[in-house]
């Protein structure tokens, strides 16, 4: 005989976690499912719901939902399941008013308010509010990925991540922006996207005050202050603050350019470069100066342009029209419009060559010459 209880065991918590996990307890790269329908799922063991033939002997001893026909081995599981259809959520949080189907859900929720994280990882010390979150987290240490995509074979630590991934193959984007119409795979993506319209940047760097629309962006930014570069290139050893930056960098060695222009066929190493390039065909200038309304293809171009409206930079800009060269070389008296040009010129006298090739040890005065040189190695790799 089964004994029914509101408090569920670890397997029940894991089953629920795979359907809806807390955003503050997962790695930045891992997506999450937060669909309203999925949030309504009670913490019933997966093996509570069984397939029973109507004429079989076990059918009489099982408990069947009269609304949807789902069958349960325990009556208490059926009663909790029925709350999906009735909308009943009898357990409410006294702090924020959020309600839940069963008491165990409320218990876990209350830990968000109290900060309690009773389940701790023995390997890294990270704490979690429920054991199922710890179970999933441990897979980051063991590299266990039990959920695999039947279409492409990609594996995941969480079933929820797999379900979201499947939308790539089905092209399902159920969450749409009411302002611009852009659709997203999951609600959390839409929440982040909406901040582009509202300008909200709730995640702020304590060191420099820069704001970000999502916590993962802040995490990556903090590495610019700490110097941490956890992603290293196996070919040249160069380190990067984010995995996607390493992915793009590796293409400089392989010569891979997976993003192609549909108009002229030119290939690019990343999607952003392709987006910027497409503006050359459409004359689109998405970044506009608020002072003079001049448009630019890249945001960085706009940033440089904005300096022409400040007093010092405006003087520099006017020098390009007047021909005034205020920066002179103390050795040969050659003059330049900007100080940076003089800095580069001085290296011809000092012999300084700060840009060195790690492949052949050849050095260069300017970064542009160094970049051109590196392409000669890339071309050799591609040709071989």
Secondary structure as GFF3:
##gff-version 3
##sequence-region A 1 384
A	DSSP	alpha_helix	10	17	.	.	.	ID=ss1
A	DSSP	three_ten_helix	23	25	.	.	.	ID=ss2
A	DSSP	alpha_helix	36	39	.	.	.	ID=ss3
A	DSSP	three_ten_helix	46	48	.	.	.	ID=ss4
A	DSSP	beta_strand	49	50	.	.	.	ID=ss5
A	DSSP	three_ten_helix	57	59	.	.	.	ID=ss6
A	DSSP	beta_strand	63	64	.	.	.	ID=ss7
A	DSSP	beta_strand	71	72	.	.	.	ID=ss8
A	DSSP	alpha_helix	75	86	.	.	.	ID=ss9
A	DSSP	beta_strand	91	92	.	.	.	ID=ss10
A	DSSP	beta_strand	99	100	.	.	.	ID=ss11
A	DSSP	alpha_helix	103	114	.	.	.	ID=ss12
A	DSSP	beta_strand	119	120	.	.	.	ID=ss13
A	DSSP	beta_strand	127	128	.	.	.	ID=ss14
A	DSSP	alpha_helix	131	142	.	.	.	ID=ss15
A	DSSP	beta_strand	147	148	.	.	.	ID=ss16
A	DSSP	beta_strand	155	156	.	.	.	ID=ss17
A	DSSP	alpha_helix	159	170	.	.	.	ID=ss18
A	DSSP	beta_strand	175	176	.	.	.	ID=ss19
A	DSSP	beta_strand	183	184	.	.	.	ID=ss20
A	DSSP	alpha_helix	187	198	.	.	.	ID=ss21
A	DSSP	beta_strand	203	204	.	.	.	ID=ss22
A	DSSP	beta_strand	211	212	.	.	.	ID=ss23
A	DSSP	alpha_helix	215	226	.	.	.	ID=ss24
A	DSSP	beta_strand	231	232	.	.	.	ID=ss25
A	DSSP	beta_strand	239	240	.	.	.	ID=ss26
A	DSSP	alpha_helix	243	254	.	.	.	ID=ss27
A	DSSP	beta_strand	259	260	.	.	.	ID=ss28
A	DSSP	beta_strand	267	268	.	.	.	ID=ss29
A	DSSP	alpha_helix	271	282	.	.	.	ID=ss30
A	DSSP	beta_strand	287	288	.	.	.	ID=ss31
A	DSSP	beta_strand	295	296	.	.	.	ID=ss32
A	DSSP	alpha_helix	299	306	.	.	.	ID=ss33
A	DSSP	three_ten_helix	307	309	.	.	.	ID=ss34
A	DSSP	alpha_helix	311	322	.	.	.	ID=ss35
A	DSSP	beta_strand	327	328	.	.	.	ID=ss36
A	DSSP	beta_strand	335	336	.	.	.	ID=ss37
A	DSSP	alpha_helix	339	350	.	.	.	ID=ss38
A	DSSP	beta_strand	355	356	.	.	.	ID=ss39
A	DSSP	beta_strand	363	364	.	.	.	ID=ss40
A	DSSP	alpha_helix	367	383	.	.	.	ID=ss41
###
